[in-house]
């Protein structure tokens, strides 16, 4: 499985949490994960 978000550290630090979560959510949907669990989104936000 490929990465749902990839960026350099410098660009990652410039991205907002919402931008990163948006990419994670969008790309996970493209990968077939159509039932995004809200707890997963909250976990990503906490980790970012």
C-alpha positions in Angstrom: 0.0 0.0 0.0 1.3 3.4 -0.9 1.5 6.5 1.3 -1.6 8.6 1.6 0.5 11.7 2.3 4.1 12.4 1.3 6.1 15.6 1.5 9.5 16.9 2.6 9.8 17.9 6.2 10.0 21.6 5.4 6.8 21.4 3.3 5.1 19.2 6.0 5.8 21.9 8.6 4.3 24.6 6.3 1.1 22.6 5.7 -1.8 23.1 8.0 -3.3 20.2 9.9 -6.4 20.5 7.8 -4.4 20.2 4.5 -2.7 17.1 5.7 -5.9 15.5 6.9 -7.6 16.5 3.7 -5.0 14.6 1.7 -5.0 11.6 4.0 -8.8 11.4 3.8 -9.0 12.0 0.0 -6.3 9.5 -0.9 -7.6 6.8 1.5 -10.9 7.1 -0.2 -9.3 6.6 -3.6 -7.6 3.5 -2.2 -11.0 2.0 -1.4 -11.4 2.9 2.2 -14.9 4.4 1.7 -16.0 4.2 5.3 -13.7 6.6 7.1 -14.1 6.2 10.8 -14.2 9.6 12.6 -11.9 8.2 15.3 -9.2 7.8 12.6 -9.5 11.4 11.5 -9.2 12.6 15.1 -6.2 10.3 15.6 -4.5 11.8 12.5 -5.2 15.3 13.8 -3.7 14.5 17.2 -0.6 12.9 15.6 0.0 15.8 13.2 
